[in-house]
Amino acid sequence: MAEGPRLDVPRSRTRSLSGFLRLNPDAVGQFAEGIARFLGTGRFLAVQTIIVIVWIALNVFAVTLRWDPYPFILLNLAFSTQAAYAAPLILLAQNRQADRDRFALEQDRSRDERNLADTEFLTREVAALRIAMRDQATRDFVRSELRDLLEEMQERGLVLTRAPEPDEGQVGAPAPPT
Protein backbone atom coordinates (compact mmCIF):
# COMPACT_ATOMS: atom_id res chain seq x y z
CA MET A 1 0.00 0.00 0.00
CA ALA A 2 1.35 3.40 -0.92
CA GLU A 3 2.31 5.84 1.82
CA GLY A 4 0.57 9.15 1.42
CA PRO A 5 -2.07 11.34 2.95
CA ARG A 6 -4.87 9.39 4.56
CA LEU A 7 -8.32 9.93 3.19
CA ASP A 8 -10.08 9.40 6.52
CA VAL A 9 -8.17 12.24 8.25
CA PRO A 10 -8.99 15.85 7.41
CA ARG A 11 -6.20 17.94 5.99
CA SER A 12 -4.87 20.83 8.01
CA ARG A 13 -6.06 24.15 6.74
CA THR A 14 -2.75 25.95 6.89
CA ARG A 15 0.78 24.82 6.54
CA SER A 16 2.62 25.67 9.68
CA LEU A 17 6.16 26.85 9.99
CA SER A 18 6.88 23.96 12.39
CA GLY A 19 6.15 21.51 9.59
CA PHE A 20 8.63 23.35 7.40
CA LEU A 21 11.34 23.68 10.04
CA ARG A 22 11.70 20.24 11.55
CA LEU A 23 14.77 20.45 13.72
CA ASN A 24 16.17 17.67 15.80
CA PRO A 25 15.89 18.84 19.45
CA ASP A 26 19.04 16.96 20.42
CA ALA A 27 21.07 18.54 17.63
CA VAL A 28 19.81 22.01 18.54
CA GLY A 29 20.56 21.32 22.22
CA GLN A 30 24.09 20.15 21.46
CA PHE A 31 24.66 23.24 19.33
CA ALA A 32 23.36 25.46 22.15
CA GLU A 33 25.62 23.74 24.68
CA GLY A 34 28.61 24.24 22.41
CA ILE A 35 27.85 27.95 22.02
CA ALA A 36 27.26 28.34 25.78
CA ARG A 37 30.55 26.59 26.55
CA PHE A 38 32.40 28.87 24.10
CA LEU A 39 30.77 32.05 25.44
CA GLY A 40 31.93 31.17 28.93
CA THR A 41 35.62 30.87 28.08
CA GLY A 42 38.43 33.32 28.57
CA ARG A 43 39.33 32.93 24.90
CA PHE A 44 35.95 34.35 23.86
CA LEU A 45 36.34 37.31 26.23
CA ALA A 46 39.86 38.00 24.97
CA VAL A 47 38.86 37.81 21.29
CA GLN A 48 35.81 40.00 21.88
CA THR A 49 37.90 42.55 23.78
CA ILE A 50 40.48 42.68 20.97
CA ILE A 51 37.74 43.11 18.35
CA VAL A 52 36.15 45.96 20.32
CA ILE A 53 39.50 47.72 20.82
CA VAL A 54 40.37 47.41 17.12
CA TRP A 55 36.85 48.51 16.12
CA ILE A 56 36.99 51.63 18.30
CA ALA A 57 40.61 52.44 17.35
CA LEU A 58 39.89 52.22 13.63
CA ASN A 59 36.76 54.35 13.93
CA VAL A 60 38.41 57.01 16.07
CA PHE A 61 41.93 57.27 14.62
CA ALA A 62 41.68 56.04 11.03
CA VAL A 63 39.81 58.90 9.40
CA THR A 64 39.50 57.18 6.02
CA LEU A 65 38.13 53.91 7.47
CA ARG A 66 35.32 55.34 9.60
CA TRP A 67 32.29 53.12 9.02
CA ASP A 68 30.84 53.57 12.53
CA PRO A 69 31.42 57.09 13.94
CA TYR A 70 31.65 58.00 17.64
CA PRO A 71 28.41 56.78 19.20
CA PHE A 72 29.35 53.39 17.68
CA ILE A 73 25.78 52.50 16.81
CA LEU A 74 26.81 49.55 14.62
CA LEU A 75 28.96 48.11 17.44
CA ASN A 76 26.04 48.52 19.83
CA LEU A 77 23.79 46.70 17.34
CA ALA A 78 26.31 43.85 17.10
CA PHE A 79 26.40 43.51 20.90
CA SER A 80 22.60 43.59 21.09
CA THR A 81 22.30 40.91 18.42
CA GLN A 82 24.90 38.77 20.17
CA ALA A 83 23.04 39.12 23.50
CA ALA A 84 19.69 38.37 21.85
CA TYR A 85 20.99 35.07 20.51
CA ALA A 86 23.28 34.15 23.39
CA ALA A 87 20.70 34.42 26.17
CA PRO A 88 18.22 31.83 24.77
CA LEU A 89 21.06 29.50 23.80
CA ILE A 90 22.49 29.68 27.31
CA LEU A 91 19.02 29.07 28.80
CA LEU A 92 18.53 26.08 26.52
CA ALA A 93 21.88 24.66 27.57
CA GLN A 94 21.01 25.21 31.24
CA ASN A 95 17.66 23.45 30.79
CA ARG A 96 19.36 20.46 29.18
CA GLN A 97 21.86 20.34 32.05
CA ALA A 98 18.99 20.53 34.56
CA ASP A 99 17.30 17.60 32.78
CA ARG A 100 20.52 15.58 32.95
CA ASP A 101 20.93 16.46 36.63
CA ARG A 102 17.31 15.46 37.34
CA PHE A 103 17.80 12.14 35.58
CA ALA A 104 21.04 11.48 37.46
CA LEU A 105 19.31 12.36 40.74
CA GLU A 106 16.49 9.90 39.99
CA GLN A 107 19.06 7.21 39.20
CA ASP A 108 20.93 7.95 42.44
CA ARG A 109 17.70 7.79 44.44
CA SER A 110 16.68 4.45 42.97
CA ARG A 111 20.19 3.06 43.53
CA ASP A 112 20.12 4.33 47.13
CA GLU A 113 16.71 2.72 47.70
CA ARG A 114 18.01 -0.62 46.36
CA ASN A 115 21.11 -0.35 48.55
CA LEU A 116 18.97 0.46 51.58
CA ALA A 117 16.69 -2.52 50.88
CA ASP A 118 19.73 -4.79 50.46
CA THR A 119 21.26 -3.49 53.69
CA GLU A 120 18.02 -4.00 55.60
CA PHE A 121 17.73 -7.54 54.22
CA LEU A 122 21.30 -8.36 55.19
CA THR A 123 20.73 -6.86 58.66
CA ARG A 124 17.69 -9.08 59.15
CA GLU A 125 19.65 -12.12 57.96
CA VAL A 126 22.56 -11.39 60.32
CA ALA A 127 20.11 -10.91 63.20
CA ALA A 128 18.43 -14.22 62.37
CA LEU A 129 21.82 -15.95 62.26
CA ARG A 130 22.78 -14.47 65.63
CA ILE A 131 19.54 -15.69 67.15
CA ALA A 132 20.09 -19.15 65.66
CA MET A 133 23.72 -19.23 66.83
CA ARG A 134 22.69 -18.56 70.43
CA ASP A 135 21.03 -21.97 70.46
CA GLN A 136 24.11 -23.70 69.05
CA ALA A 137 27.46 -24.26 70.68
CA THR A 138 30.25 -22.16 69.28
CA ARG A 139 33.85 -23.31 69.17
CA ASP A 140 34.88 -21.04 72.04
CA PHE A 141 31.96 -22.23 74.16
CA VAL A 142 32.87 -25.91 73.55
CA ARG A 143 36.52 -25.25 74.43
CA SER A 144 35.64 -23.48 77.67
CA GLU A 145 33.28 -26.29 78.67
CA LEU A 146 35.94 -28.92 77.93
CA ARG A 147 38.48 -26.93 79.98
CA ASP A 148 36.05 -26.75 82.88
CA LEU A 149 35.40 -30.50 82.67
CA LEU A 150 39.12 -31.25 82.54
CA GLU A 151 39.77 -29.09 85.62
CA GLU A 152 36.92 -30.77 87.46
CA MET A 153 38.25 -34.23 86.57
CA GLN A 154 41.75 -33.22 87.67
CA GLU A 155 40.37 -32.01 91.01
CA ARG A 156 38.74 -35.40 91.54
CA GLY A 157 41.91 -37.16 90.54
CA LEU A 158 40.39 -38.91 87.57
CA VAL A 159 42.88 -37.47 85.09
CA LEU A 160 46.64 -37.16 85.08
CA THR A 161 47.86 -33.63 85.53
CA ARG A 162 50.70 -34.12 83.00
CA ALA A 163 49.83 -34.72 79.38
CA PRO A 164 51.74 -37.60 77.75
CA GLU A 165 54.52 -36.81 75.26
CA PRO A 166 53.47 -37.14 71.63
CA ASP A 167 55.74 -40.18 70.98
CA GLU A 168 55.18 -41.80 74.34
CA GLY A 169 53.20 -45.05 74.32
CA GLN A 170 52.93 -45.37 70.56
CA VAL A 171 53.86 -48.51 68.69
CA GLY A 172 57.04 -48.08 66.69
CA ALA A 173 58.07 -45.01 68.63
CA PRO A 174 61.79 -44.63 69.28
CA ALA A 175 62.97 -45.72 72.67
CA PRO A 176 63.70 -43.00 75.22
CA PRO A 177 67.40 -42.22 75.70
CA THR A 178 69.09 -44.01 78.61
Secondary structure, 3 states (H helix, E strand, C coil): CCCCCCCCCCCCCCCCHHHHCCCCHHHHHHHHHHHHHHHCCHHHHHHHHHHHHHHHHHHHHCHHHCCCCCCCHHHHHHHHHHHHHHHHHHHHHHHHHHHHHHHHHHHHHHHHHHHHHHHHHHHHHHHHHHHHHHCCCCHHHHHHHHHHHHHHHHHHCCCCCCCCCCCCCCCCCCCCCC
